[in-house]
Amino acid sequence: ALATLKPQAGLIVPQTVPSAQPNVAGAGESMDMGELAGMTPEIIQKLQDKATVLTTERKKASSSVLICRCCSARPWCPDIYLVAFFLLQRGKTVPEELVKPEELSKYRQVASHVGLHSASIPGILALDLCPSDTNKILTGGADKNVIVFDKSSEQILATLKGHTKKVTSVVFHPSQELVFSASPDATIRIWSVPNASCVQVVRAHEGSVTGLSLHATGDYLLSSSDDQYWAFSDIQTGRVLTKVTDESSGCALTCAQFHPDGLIFGTGTMDSQIKIWDLKERTNVANFPGHSGPITSIAFSENGYYLATAADDSSVKLWDLRKLKNFKTLQLDNNFEVKSLIFDQSGTYLALGGTDVQIYICKQWTEILHFTEHSGLTTGVAFGHHAKFIASTGMDRSLKFYSL
C-alpha cells in the first residue's frame, strides 16, 4: 500500500526553481522572487519531527497501527516513505463536547454582520477562524482589506490594509498573534494583529495567489498561483524556500492545502486535476481525476483519511487516501457552485459553501443542514469549537453565524 504513493512511471518530476543565496527582508519588505533559500536538511528534519510528533499523538488514541513493511518489528520507522503518515490507524475518539447531529440539525441564523467591509466594493471573499479561539474571525474582502473580528464582543479588532487588489485567502496562526493573506496582486502578506501592521510581504509568485495553507509547525506557508507554481515559504524571514511546477500539465493552480501531518499536500488545477505532492521530495505522488471544470476547493479531514474536493461541476468528491480512490460523490443541484469546503476538527461533519451553505454528516454523507440566508454567493464556511456554531461569509458582504 505504501508503494502506491511513490512517484509512478510516466510521471514528470516537477522542476524546482534553482536556489540562490538567501537575503533576509526586513519587516514589511518584499522578498525578491528569485531569492530562494532552498529546503535545507534542517528544515526537512523539522518537518519530519513535527509529523512524527503528530502521528505519535494520534497513535496513542488508536486501537491499531499499520506496521512499516521495511522494519516490521517497529510500528514507527523514521525512514519510511512519508506518505505512510496518513496510513497509520489514528482513530481519535469524538469529543464528548461535540455538538450531536440532532442538535446541529436545529441550527438557525443567530447573527449577521454587514459592516466589516466596504459597501461600495461589496463582497467578503475569504474566511478563517482562529484554531485556539474560534471567537476570533478573520475575513478578506473585495475592498482589499483584511479584518479581524471578535464574535463575542461583536467588535472589529484590527483592520489590515496593504493589498492592492482583493483579498482571496486568509489564514490565522494558531499560537501567535499573526494572520496571513493572499491576493491577485501576487503577494502574500504576514500581519501582526496587535500592531495592525504588515511585518512581511512574500513575493513567491508572478501571478494571482490562489491558495494559502499554514504548515503544522506554524513556521511555513504553502501557496498556489495561476503562474502554475506552488511555493513553500518561511514566515519568520519571508523567504521563499522552494517553488515547483508540474511541467507535464502546464496549468494554473487554483487552491492548495496541507495534509494535517504536513509532509504531503494537495493542489487543485484549472483543468480539473487534484494532485498530491511529497513536500520533502517536491514530487507529484498521486493524481485524482474525475472532476470536470476548475477545482474550487479542497479539504483534508483532521485524521488524514479523507480528502474532499469541489469543482465547477456541481459536485463534491470524497477520496480515501488509504486506497487512493473516490468512494463517494455528492451530486448537487445543477449549476450549484461550491467555493469553500471544510471538515470540523473531529472529522464528524463536512460543510460546503457556495450557492448555499450545506452541512453533511460524514460516513453517512447525508445532508443535515441547509442555509439559504446569504443573498449572494457564499464564499467561506467554518466550524466553531466543537461545532458549537457555524460561520459563513458571502458576496452580500455579510458574516453570518448559526447556532441553537
C-alpha positions as a LaTeX table, in Angstrom:
\begin{tabular}{lrrr}
\hline
Residue & $x$ (\AA) & $y$ (\AA) & $z$ (\AA) \\
\hline
Ala1 & 0.00 & 0.00 & 0.00 \\
Leu2 & 2.85 & 2.36 & 0.76 \\
Ala3 & 4.33 & 1.96 & $-2.70$ \\
Thr4 & 1.18 & 3.20 & $-4.38$ \\
Leu5 & 2.00 & 6.78 & $-3.49$ \\
Lys6 & 5.57 & 6.81 & $-4.71$ \\
Pro7 & 6.13 & 8.67 & $-7.99$ \\
Gln8 & 4.80 & 6.44 & $-10.74$ \\
Ala9 & 6.44 & 5.63 & $-14.05$ \\
Gly10 & 5.46 & 8.21 & $-16.61$ \\
Leu11 & 5.03 & 11.00 & $-14.09$ \\
Ile12 & 7.17 & 14.02 & $-14.84$ \\
Val13 & 9.18 & 15.06 & $-11.80$ \\
Pro14 & 8.45 & 18.78 & $-11.35$ \\
Gln15 & 11.31 & 21.19 & $-11.93$ \\
Thr16 & 12.34 & 23.25 & $-8.94$ \\
Val17 & 13.41 & 26.83 & $-9.47$ \\
Pro18 & 17.17 & 26.94 & $-8.69$ \\
Ser19 & 18.05 & 28.14 & $-5.22$ \\
Ala20 & 20.04 & 31.31 & $-4.65$ \\
Gln21 & 21.80 & 32.63 & $-1.58$ \\
Pro22 & 19.26 & 33.84 & 0.99 \\
Asn23 & 18.78 & 37.53 & 1.59 \\
Val24 & 16.56 & 38.28 & 4.55 \\
Ala25 & 13.97 & 41.00 & 4.10 \\
Gly26 & 13.22 & 43.42 & 6.89 \\
Ala27 & 9.79 & 43.96 & 8.41 \\
Gly28 & 7.25 & 44.78 & 5.77 \\
Glu29 & 9.77 & 44.46 & 2.95 \\
Ser30 & 9.27 & 42.32 & $-0.11$ \\
Met31 & 11.36 & 39.29 & $-0.93$ \\
Asp32 & 12.64 & 39.13 & $-4.49$ \\
Met33 & 11.12 & 36.08 & $-6.13$ \\
Gly34 & 14.49 & 34.82 & $-7.32$ \\
Glu35 & 15.91 & 34.63 & $-3.81$ \\
Leu36 & 15.13 & 31.02 & $-2.94$ \\
Ala37 & 16.80 & 29.71 & 0.19 \\
Gly38 & 16.19 & 26.03 & $-0.57$ \\
Met39 & 14.97 & 23.12 & 1.53 \\
Thr40 & 17.88 & 22.63 & 3.90 \\
Pro41 & 18.41 & 19.37 & 5.83 \\
Glu42 & 17.48 & 21.27 & 9.00 \\
Ile43 & 14.13 & 22.32 & 7.55 \\
Ile44 & 13.39 & 18.82 & 6.28 \\
Gln45 & 14.25 & 17.39 & 9.71 \\
Lys46 & 11.91 & 19.89 & 11.36 \\
Leu47 & 9.10 & 18.80 & 9.06 \\
Gln48 & 9.83 & 15.15 & 9.77 \\
Asp49 & 10.00 & 15.70 & 13.54 \\
Lys50 & 6.67 & 17.51 & 13.60 \\
Ala51 & 4.98 & 14.78 & 11.59 \\
Thr52 & 6.42 & 12.16 & 13.94 \\
Val53 & 5.03 & 14.01 & 16.98 \\
Leu54 & 1.60 & 14.40 & 15.41 \\
Thr55 & 1.49 & 10.77 & 14.33 \\
Thr56 & 2.55 & 9.59 & 17.79 \\
Glu57 & $-0.15$ & 11.71 & 19.43 \\
Arg58 & $-2.81$ & 10.26 & 17.20 \\
Lys59 & $-1.45$ & 6.74 & 17.59 \\
Lys60 & $-1.94$ & 6.90 & 21.37 \\
Ala61 & $-5.67$ & 7.17 & 20.83 \\
Ser62 & $-5.68$ & 4.43 & 18.22 \\
Ser63 & $-6.80$ & 0.86 & 18.50 \\
Ser64 & $-4.49$ & $-0.42$ & 15.77 \\
Val65 & $-1.38$ & 0.67 & 13.95 \\
Leu66 & $-0.12$ & $-0.21$ & 10.50 \\
Ile67 & 3.36 & $-1.71$ & 10.86 \\
Cys68 & 6.03 & $-0.48$ & 8.49 \\
Arg69 & 6.89 & $-3.05$ & 5.80 \\
Cys70 & 10.57 & $-2.23$ & 5.80 \\
Cys71 & 11.06 & $-2.89$ & 9.52 \\
Ser72 & 8.04 & $-4.82$ & 10.73 \\
Ala73 & 9.44 & $-5.13$ & 14.24 \\
Arg74 & 8.71 & $-1.45$ & 14.83 \\
Pro75 & 5.46 & 0.48 & 14.46 \\
Trp76 & 7.41 & 3.59 & 13.52 \\
Cys77 & 10.30 & 3.93 & 11.12 \\
Pro78 & 11.93 & 7.34 & 10.70 \\
Asp79 & 12.96 & 6.45 & 7.15 \\
Ile80 & 9.60 & 5.19 & 5.97 \\
Tyr81 & 8.23 & 6.87 & 2.86 \\
Leu82 & 6.48 & 9.98 & 4.12 \\
Val83 & 3.02 & 9.20 & 2.84 \\
Ala84 & 2.79 & 6.44 & 5.43 \\
Phe85 & 1.92 & 9.11 & 7.97 \\
Phe86 & $-1.68$ & 9.12 & 6.99 \\
Leu87 & $-1.77$ & 5.34 & 6.59 \\
Leu88 & $-1.41$ & 4.92 & 10.34 \\
Gln89 & $-4.66$ & 3.97 & 12.01 \\
Arg90 & $-5.33$ & 7.10 & 14.02 \\
Gly91 & $-8.95$ & 6.90 & 15.08 \\
Lys92 & $-9.44$ & 9.75 & 17.50 \\
Thr93 & $-12.33$ & 9.50 & 19.90 \\
Val94 & $-15.00$ & 12.04 & 19.06 \\
Pro95 & $-15.01$ & 14.67 & 21.85 \\
Glu96 & $-17.94$ & 14.42 & 24.23 \\
Glu97 & $-18.43$ & 18.18 & 23.87 \\
Leu98 & $-19.02$ & 17.90 & 20.11 \\
Val99 & $-22.50$ & 19.01 & 19.12 \\
Lys100 & $-24.63$ & 15.97 & 18.25 \\
Pro101 & $-26.25$ & 15.70 & 14.81 \\
Glu102 & $-29.74$ & 16.05 & 16.24 \\
Glu103 & $-28.72$ & 19.36 & 17.84 \\
Leu104 & $-26.80$ & 20.59 & 14.81 \\
Ser105 & $-29.82$ & 19.96 & 12.60 \\
Lys106 & $-31.71$ & 22.58 & 14.62 \\
Tyr107 & $-29.21$ & 25.38 & 13.99 \\
Arg108 & $-30.54$ & 28.65 & 12.62 \\
Gln109 & $-29.07$ & 32.04 & 11.82 \\
Val110 & $-28.45$ & 33.95 & 15.06 \\
Ala111 & $-26.39$ & 36.92 & 13.82 \\
Ser112 & $-25.43$ & 38.74 & 10.64 \\
His113 & $-22.77$ & 41.44 & 10.34 \\
Val114 & $-22.56$ & 43.62 & 7.23 \\
Gly115 & $-20.28$ & 46.40 & 8.47 \\
Leu116 & $-16.91$ & 44.65 & 8.30 \\
His117 & $-16.05$ & 45.51 & 4.70 \\
Ser118 & $-16.82$ & 48.29 & 2.24 \\
Ala119 & $-20.36$ & 48.78 & 0.99 \\
Ser120 & $-19.12$ & 50.42 & $-2.20$ \\
Ile121 & $-16.95$ & 47.41 & $-3.12$ \\
Pro122 & $-19.10$ & 44.61 & $-1.68$ \\
Gly123 & $-18.04$ & 41.06 & $-1.04$ \\
Ile124 & $-16.25$ & 39.02 & 1.62 \\
Leu125 & $-14.11$ & 36.54 & $-0.29$ \\
Ala126 & $-12.27$ & 34.60 & 2.42 \\
Leu127 & $-12.89$ & 33.32 & 5.96 \\
Asp128 & $-10.89$ & 31.64 & 8.71 \\
Leu129 & $-11.40$ & 31.04 & 12.43 \\
Cys130 & $-8.57$ & 31.11 & 14.95 \\
Pro131 & $-7.88$ & 27.45 & 15.93 \\
Ser132 & $-7.06$ & 28.38 & 19.54 \\
Asp133 & $-10.00$ & 30.77 & 19.94 \\
Thr134 & $-12.78$ & 30.35 & 17.39 \\
Asn135 & $-14.44$ & 33.53 & 18.64 \\
Lys136 & $-11.78$ & 35.35 & 16.60 \\
Ile137 & $-12.83$ & 35.60 & 12.97 \\
Leu138 & $-10.64$ & 36.55 & 10.01 \\
Thr139 & $-12.07$ & 37.82 & 6.73 \\
Gly140 & $-10.70$ & 39.07 & 3.43 \\
Gly141 & $-12.66$ & 41.43 & 1.25 \\
Ala142 & $-13.14$ & 42.69 & $-2.27$ \\
Asp143 & $-12.24$ & 46.07 & $-0.73$ \\
Lys144 & $-8.58$ & 44.85 & $-0.41$ \\
Asn145 & $-8.80$ & 44.77 & 3.40 \\
Val146 & $-8.27$ & 42.03 & 5.98 \\
Ile147 & $-10.46$ & 42.20 & 9.09 \\
Val148 & $-10.02$ & 40.53 & 12.49 \\
Phe149 & $-13.41$ & 40.35 & 14.24 \\
Asp150 & $-14.35$ & 39.24 & 17.75 \\
Lys151 & $-17.57$ & 37.23 & 17.75 \\
Ser152 & $-18.17$ & 37.60 & 21.49 \\
Ser153 & $-17.85$ & 41.38 & 21.68 \\
Glu154 & $-19.02$ & 41.91 & 18.09 \\
Gln155 & $-16.10$ & 44.31 & 17.64 \\
Ile156 & $-13.50$ & 44.71 & 14.90 \\
Leu157 & $-10.10$ & 44.05 & 16.49 \\
Ala158 & $-7.96$ & 45.06 & 13.52 \\
Thr159 & $-8.29$ & 46.40 & 10.00 \\
Leu160 & $-5.27$ & 45.42 & 7.92 \\
Lys161 & $-4.60$ & 47.44 & 4.78 \\
Gly162 & $-1.88$ & 46.96 & 2.20 \\
His163 & $-3.04$ & 44.69 & $-0.60$ \\
Thr164 & $-3.58$ & 46.46 & $-3.91$ \\
Lys165 & $-6.24$ & 44.03 & $-5.11$ \\
Lys166 & $-9.00$ & 41.98 & $-3.47$ \\
Val167 & $-8.09$ & 39.52 & $-0.71$ \\
Thr168 & $-8.95$ & 35.94 & $-1.67$ \\
Ser169 & $-7.27$ & 33.82 & 1.05 \\
Val170 & $-6.81$ & 34.36 & 4.80 \\
Val171 & $-5.28$ & 32.15 & 7.49 \\
Phe172 & $-4.93$ & 32.52 & 11.28 \\
His173 & $-1.77$ & 31.44 & 13.07 \\
Pro174 & $-2.87$ & 29.03 & 15.84 \\
Ser175 & $-0.46$ & 30.21 & 18.56 \\
Gln176 & 0.99 & 33.58 & 17.52 \\
Glu177 & $-0.82$ & 36.86 & 17.00 \\
Leu178 & $-0.20$ & 36.67 & 13.29 \\
Val179 & $-2.51$ & 36.33 & 10.31 \\
Phe180 & $-1.78$ & 35.70 & 6.66 \\
Ser181 & $-3.48$ & 36.88 & 3.50 \\
Ala182 & $-3.12$ & 36.42 & $-0.25$ \\
Ser183 & $-4.35$ & 38.31 & $-3.25$ \\
Pro184 & $-4.39$ & 38.54 & $-7.04$ \\
Asp185 & $-1.81$ & 41.32 & $-6.51$ \\
Ala186 & 0.67 & 38.39 & $-6.45$ \\
Thr187 & 1.65 & 38.90 & $-2.80$ \\
Ile188 & 1.27 & 37.10 & 0.49 \\
Arg189 & 1.19 & 39.39 & 3.49 \\
Ile190 & 2.03 & 38.48 & 7.09 \\
Trp191 & 0.36 & 40.73 & 9.64 \\
Ser192 & 0.79 & 41.47 & 13.34 \\
Val193 & $-2.71$ & 41.69 & 14.81 \\
Pro194 & $-1.83$ & 43.74 & 17.96 \\
Asn195 & 0.04 & 46.31 & 15.87 \\
Ala196 & $-2.36$ & 46.14 & 12.92 \\
Ser197 & 0.71 & 46.20 & 10.70 \\
Cys198 & 2.30 & 44.17 & 7.92 \\
Val199 & 5.53 & 42.52 & 9.08 \\
Gln200 & 6.43 & 40.65 & 5.89 \\
Val201 & 5.48 & 40.69 & 2.23 \\
Val202 & 6.25 & 37.41 & 0.49 \\
Arg203 & 6.57 & 37.61 & $-3.29$ \\
Ala204 & 6.54 & 33.95 & $-4.19$ \\
His205 & 4.57 & 34.24 & $-7.42$ \\
Glu206 & 4.31 & 36.13 & $-10.69$ \\
Gly207 & 0.53 & 35.75 & $-10.88$ \\
Ser208 & $-2.52$ & 35.75 & $-8.63$ \\
Val209 & $-2.05$ & 33.81 & $-5.40$ \\
Thr210 & $-4.94$ & 31.35 & $-5.40$ \\
Gly211 & $-4.37$ & 29.28 & $-2.26$ \\
Leu212 & $-2.76$ & 29.56 & 1.17 \\
Ser213 & $-2.16$ & 26.95 & 3.87 \\
Leu214 & $-0.10$ & 27.04 & 7.09 \\
His215 & 2.17 & 24.10 & 7.92 \\
Ala216 & 1.61 & 22.21 & 11.18 \\
Thr217 & 4.88 & 23.60 & 12.59 \\
Gly218 & 3.41 & 27.09 & 12.31 \\
Asp219 & 6.65 & 28.17 & 10.61 \\
Tyr220 & 5.93 & 27.77 & 6.90 \\
Leu221 & 3.34 & 28.73 & 4.32 \\
Leu222 & 2.22 & 26.81 & 1.27 \\
Ser223 & 0.86 & 28.91 & $-1.58$ \\
Ser224 & $-0.51$ & 28.23 & $-5.06$ \\
Ser225 & $-0.84$ & 30.53 & $-8.02$ \\
Asp226 & $-2.17$ & 30.85 & $-11.53$ \\
Asp227 & 1.50 & 31.15 & $-12.52$ \\
Gln228 & 1.39 & 27.30 & $-12.33$ \\
Tyr229 & 3.72 & 27.11 & $-9.30$ \\
Trp230 & 3.29 & 26.15 & $-5.70$ \\
Ala231 & 5.70 & 27.72 & $-3.22$ \\
Phe232 & 6.90 & 26.96 & 0.31 \\
Ser233 & 7.95 & 29.99 & 2.36 \\
Asp234 & 9.35 & 30.79 & 5.82 \\
Ile235 & 7.01 & 33.05 & 7.79 \\
Gln236 & 9.72 & 34.44 & 10.08 \\
Thr237 & 12.01 & 35.70 & 7.32 \\
Gly238 & 9.56 & 35.99 & 4.44 \\
Arg239 & 11.96 & 33.92 & 2.35 \\
Val240 & 10.67 & 31.65 & $-0.41$ \\
Leu241 & 12.35 & 28.31 & 0.25 \\
Thr242 & 11.25 & 26.45 & $-2.85$ \\
Lys243 & 8.97 & 26.78 & $-5.88$ \\
Val244 & 7.77 & 23.90 & $-8.02$ \\
Thr245 & 5.67 & 23.47 & $-11.14$ \\
Asp246 & 4.43 & 20.35 & $-12.89$ \\
Glu247 & 5.76 & 20.78 & $-16.41$ \\
Ser248 & 3.68 & 17.86 & $-17.63$ \\
Ser249 & 0.44 & 19.77 & $-17.10$ \\
Gly250 & 1.32 & 23.41 & $-17.67$ \\
Cys251 & $-1.82$ & 24.50 & $-15.89$ \\
Ala252 & $-2.74$ & 27.21 & $-13.40$ \\
Leu253 & $-3.21$ & 26.13 & $-9.78$ \\
Thr254 & $-6.48$ & 27.11 & $-8.13$ \\
Cys255 & $-6.02$ & 26.03 & $-4.49$ \\
Ala256 & $-3.63$ & 24.32 & $-2.09$ \\
Gln257 & $-3.96$ & 22.62 & 1.29 \\
Phe258 & $-1.61$ & 20.81 & 3.65 \\
His259 & $-2.42$ & 17.34 & 4.91 \\
Pro260 & $-2.70$ & 17.55 & 8.74 \\
Asp261 & 0.74 & 15.97 & 9.27 \\
Gly262 & 2.37 & 18.38 & 6.85 \\
Leu263 & 4.53 & 16.06 & 4.75 \\
Ile264 & 2.12 & 15.87 & 1.87 \\
Phe265 & $-0.33$ & 18.38 & 0.46 \\
Gly266 & $-2.87$ & 18.74 & $-2.30$ \\
Thr267 & $-3.31$ & 21.24 & $-5.10$ \\
Gly268 & $-6.19$ & 21.82 & $-7.50$ \\
Thr269 & $-5.83$ & 22.91 & $-11.10$ \\
Met270 & $-7.77$ & 24.82 & $-13.71$ \\
Asp271 & $-8.05$ & 21.64 & $-15.79$ \\
Ser272 & $-9.94$ & 19.68 & $-13.09$ \\
Gln273 & $-6.99$ & 17.75 & $-11.61$ \\
Ile274 & $-6.24$ & 17.16 & $-7.93$ \\
Lys275 & $-2.55$ & 16.50 & $-7.34$ \\
Ile276 & $-0.95$ & 15.12 & $-4.18$ \\
Trp277 & 2.62 & 16.21 & $-3.53$ \\
Asp278 & 5.50 & 14.95 & $-1.39$ \\
Leu279 & 6.89 & 18.10 & 0.25 \\
Lys280 & 10.34 & 16.77 & 1.15 \\
Glu281 & 10.98 & 15.36 & $-2.32$ \\
Arg282 & 8.93 & 18.02 & $-4.11$ \\
Thr283 & 7.37 & 15.38 & $-6.34$ \\
Asn284 & 3.85 & 14.68 & $-7.51$ \\
Val285 & 2.98 & 11.31 & $-5.96$ \\
Ala286 & $-0.70$ & 10.87 & $-6.88$ \\
Asn287 & $-3.38$ & 12.38 & $-9.09$ \\
Phe288 & $-7.13$ & 12.22 & $-8.59$ \\
Pro289 & $-9.08$ & 12.65 & $-11.84$ \\
Gly290 & $-12.85$ & 12.71 & $-12.16$ \\
His291 & $-13.98$ & 16.31 & $-11.86$ \\
Ser292 & $-14.81$ & 18.48 & $-14.83$ \\
Gly293 & $-14.04$ & 22.18 & $-14.66$ \\
Pro294 & $-11.61$ & 24.09 & $-12.44$ \\
Ile295 & $-11.09$ & 22.79 & $-8.89$ \\
Thr296 & $-12.55$ & 25.36 & $-6.49$ \\
Ser297 & $-11.72$ & 23.94 & $-3.05$ \\
Ile298 & $-10.03$ & 21.00 & $-1.32$ \\
Ala299 & $-10.08$ & 19.95 & 2.36 \\
Phe300 & $-8.39$ & 17.16 & 4.31 \\
Ser301 & $-10.10$ & 15.56 & 7.29 \\
Glu302 & $-8.16$ & 16.01 & 10.52 \\
Asn303 & $-7.41$ & 12.29 & 10.88 \\
Gly304 & $-5.85$ & 12.33 & 7.43 \\
Tyr305 & $-8.06$ & 9.61 & 5.97 \\
Tyr306 & $-10.20$ & 11.67 & 3.63 \\
Leu307 & $-9.88$ & 14.43 & 1.09 \\
Ala308 & $-12.92$ & 16.40 & $-0.05$ \\
Thr309 & $-12.74$ & 18.22 & $-3.38$ \\
Ala310 & $-15.06$ & 20.52 & $-5.30$ \\
Ala311 & $-15.07$ & 21.88 & $-8.84$ \\
Asp312 & $-17.20$ & 23.88 & $-11.23$ \\
Asp313 & $-19.20$ & 20.73 & $-11.98$ \\
Ser314 & $-21.75$ & 20.97 & $-9.14$ \\
Ser315 & $-20.24$ & 18.05 & $-7.25$ \\
Val316 & $-18.14$ & 17.26 & $-4.19$ \\
Lys317 & $-15.97$ & 14.17 & $-4.33$ \\
Leu318 & $-14.67$ & 12.26 & $-1.30$ \\
Trp319 & $-11.38$ & 10.41 & $-1.65$ \\
Asp320 & $-9.97$ & 7.67 & 0.57 \\
Leu321 & $-6.27$ & 8.44 & 0.89 \\
Arg322 & $-5.51$ & 4.93 & 2.11 \\
Lys323 & $-6.94$ & 3.35 & $-1.03$ \\
Leu324 & $-6.33$ & 6.29 & $-3.37$ \\
Lys325 & $-9.82$ & 6.20 & $-4.77$ \\
Asn326 & $-13.05$ & 8.18 & $-4.94$ \\
Phe327 & $-15.56$ & 6.43 & $-2.69$ \\
Lys328 & $-18.40$ & 8.96 & $-2.71$ \\
Thr329 & $-19.65$ & 11.78 & $-4.92$ \\
Leu330 & $-22.15$ & 14.31 & $-3.62$ \\
Gln331 & $-24.03$ & 15.36 & $-6.73$ \\
Leu332 & $-25.54$ & 18.78 & $-6.11$ \\
Asp333 & $-28.28$ & 20.62 & $-7.95$ \\
Asn334 & $-27.50$ & 21.76 & $-11.47$ \\
Asn335 & $-25.47$ & 24.98 & $-11.52$ \\
Phe336 & $-24.77$ & 24.71 & $-7.76$ \\
Glu337 & $-21.43$ & 26.41 & $-7.13$ \\
Val338 & $-19.05$ & 25.29 & $-4.36$ \\
Lys339 & $-16.45$ & 27.83 & $-3.22$ \\
Ser340 & $-15.49$ & 26.51 & 0.22 \\
Leu341 & $-15.10$ & 23.08 & 1.84 \\
Ile342 & $-14.13$ & 22.29 & 5.43 \\
Phe343 & $-14.31$ & 19.41 & 7.91 \\
Asp344 & $-14.88$ & 20.17 & 11.58 \\
Gln345 & $-11.90$ & 19.39 & 13.81 \\
Ser346 & $-13.28$ & 15.98 & 14.81 \\
Gly347 & $-13.96$ & 14.94 & 11.22 \\
Thr348 & $-17.61$ & 14.30 & 12.03 \\
Tyr349 & $-19.10$ & 16.98 & 9.79 \\
Leu350 & $-18.34$ & 18.43 & 6.36 \\
Ala351 & $-19.51$ & 21.92 & 5.42 \\
Leu352 & $-19.68$ & 23.39 & 1.96 \\
Gly353 & $-20.38$ & 26.95 & 0.96 \\
Gly354 & $-21.33$ & 28.28 & $-2.44$ \\
Thr355 & $-24.77$ & 28.79 & $-3.85$ \\
Asp356 & $-25.97$ & 27.94 & $-0.31$ \\
Val357 & $-24.46$ & 26.55 & 2.90 \\
Gln358 & $-24.82$ & 22.80 & 3.36 \\
Ile359 & $-23.68$ & 20.60 & 6.25 \\
Tyr360 & $-23.18$ & 16.85 & 5.87 \\
Ile361 & $-22.57$ & 14.18 & 8.47 \\
Cys362 & $-19.54$ & 12.15 & 7.48 \\
Lys363 & $-19.57$ & 8.36 & 6.98 \\
Gln364 & $-23.26$ & 8.50 & 6.07 \\
Trp365 & $-22.57$ & 11.57 & 3.88 \\
Thr366 & $-26.13$ & 12.77 & 4.30 \\
Glu367 & $-27.17$ & 16.42 & 4.44 \\
Ile368 & $-28.40$ & 17.55 & 7.86 \\
Leu369 & $-28.46$ & 21.33 & 7.41 \\
His370 & $-29.11$ & 23.75 & 4.56 \\
Phe371 & $-28.93$ & 27.54 & 4.91 \\
Thr372 & $-30.06$ & 29.98 & 2.22 \\
Glu373 & $-29.65$ & 33.22 & 4.18 \\
His374 & $-26.94$ & 34.78 & 2.01 \\
Ser375 & $-28.36$ & 36.90 & $-0.81$ \\
Gly376 & $-25.18$ & 36.36 & $-2.83$ \\
Leu377 & $-22.72$ & 33.54 & $-3.33$ \\
Thr378 & $-21.32$ & 32.04 & $-0.10$ \\
Thr379 & $-17.53$ & 32.29 & $-0.24$ \\
Gly380 & $-16.46$ & 30.82 & 3.09 \\
Val381 & $-17.76$ & 28.47 & 5.78 \\
Ala382 & $-16.20$ & 27.34 & 9.07 \\
Phe383 & $-16.99$ & 25.49 & 12.30 \\
Gly384 & $-16.62$ & 26.91 & 15.78 \\
His385 & $-15.01$ & 24.87 & 18.57 \\
His386 & $-16.77$ & 21.50 & 18.87 \\
Ala387 & $-19.16$ & 22.77 & 16.16 \\
Lys388 & $-20.87$ & 24.98 & 18.74 \\
Phe389 & $-21.57$ & 27.39 & 15.91 \\
Ile390 & $-21.09$ & 27.70 & 12.16 \\
Ala391 & $-19.84$ & 30.84 & 10.40 \\
Ser392 & $-20.20$ & 31.84 & 6.77 \\
Thr393 & $-19.28$ & 34.78 & 4.54 \\
Gly394 & $-20.65$ & 35.88 & 1.22 \\
Met395 & $-20.65$ & 38.26 & $-1.70$ \\
Asp396 & $-23.50$ & 40.09 & 0.05 \\
Arg397 & $-20.67$ & 41.37 & 2.35 \\
Ser398 & $-22.17$ & 39.65 & 5.38 \\
Leu399 & $-20.60$ & 37.47 & 8.06 \\
Lys400 & $-23.26$ & 35.17 & 9.46 \\
Phe401 & $-23.40$ & 32.88 & 12.49 \\
Tyr402 & $-25.63$ & 29.87 & 13.01 \\
Ser403 & $-26.32$ & 28.00 & 16.24 \\
Leu404 & $-29.14$ & 26.92 & 18.55 \\
\hline
\end{tabular}
